[in-house]
Amino acid sequence: MLKKWLVLAGLLSPLAPRAQNLPAVEERLAQLGRKMLQERAYADRKVALQGFETTLDSLMRHPEGYAAPLESVENMLKLKGPKGDFRLFTWQMPDSAYTLKRYGMVVVAREDTVRITHLQDALASLRRPLTRAYGPEQWPGALYYKILPEGPQDGRYTLLGFAPGKPENRKIVEVLKLDAQGDVSFGAPLFRVEKLQNRVLQQPPQRLIFRYSGKRSATLHWNDKEGKVIMDHLAPPSPKLKGMYRRYGPNFTYDALEWRNGWWRLEHDVEVEILQK
């Protein structure tokens, strides 16, 4: 069906970019992406952001653009669905206070049409980020770098993401949900996790968020050898600092997330021979 849509879109759209024009469009996206990060004035960064979103949106509405790898657009993370029927783009930009804010776009190909959803980062203001599902207007913003091979295949995809910041970084295990029409939402009760970072959860989580110091780095990645998500165990340097996540960091032990009997289950103190980042 995706191939059918690509052919039909090319016939119907007189504005579809020709193959020889794609390098120029990609170069424009790359330039705007650099401006979003490098311009000193917020007004200039915002103009670059608007141009970037408009150009990317237009490109994804045409067959050649949908298939373009966009390798030179280095400010943006790019993921493609296992069947090639959707693409997920995420990026970030400093706001006027130089706080990093995430942006995203989900492009879904359905039959003879394409549906584009722009994501609005609300992670910093969500009151129940662990236990609620959210639409694109209240997106728990993150930079997604992996779609996991395990998990349900009925329009739900488990993602690994990163939300850097000050004074806290966050690593996020998220669930992207796409319905038959291409509507987008985030979060699903796929996790059998009762305790997270010394906190007892009163409700089943719809995503996992690991919080730690903005000055530290931590791993969260899919390990093909283990068939699991392997992560640094995050802990405070002293028991007195329990719950002060801005002081948390790796303690040189590892936890794992495994898909077992229809659930993601969290294991502590796992032994890992080789960490594959």
Sequence and secondary structure as in RCSB ss.txt:
>XXXX:A:sequence
MLKKWLVLAGLLSPLAPRAQNLPAVEERLAQLGRKMLQERAYADRKVALQGFETTLDSLMRHPEGYAAPLESVEN
MLKLKGPKGDFRLFTWQMPDSAYTLKRYGMVVVAREDTVRITHLQDALASLRRPLTRAYGPEQWPGALYYKILPE
GPQDGRYTLLGFAPGKPENRKIVEVLKLDAQGDVSFGAPLFRVEKLQNRVLQQPPQRLIFRYSGKRSATLHWNDK
EGKVIMDHLAPPSPKLKGMYRRYGPNFTYDALEWRNGWWRLEHDVEVEILQK
>XXXX:A:secstr
 HHHHHHHHHHH TT   GGGHHHHHHHHHHHHHHHHH SSHHHHHHHHHHHHHHHHHHHTSHHHHH   TT TT
EEEEE TTSSEEEEEEEEE TTS EEEEEEEEEEETTEEEEEEEEB GGG SSTTT  B GGGB   EEEEE SS
S  SSEEEEEEEE  SSEEEEEEEEEEE TT  EEE  S EE SEETTEE SS  SSEEEEEETT    EEEETT
TTEEEEEEEE SSGGGTT GGG EEEEEEEEEEEETTEEEEE S   S    
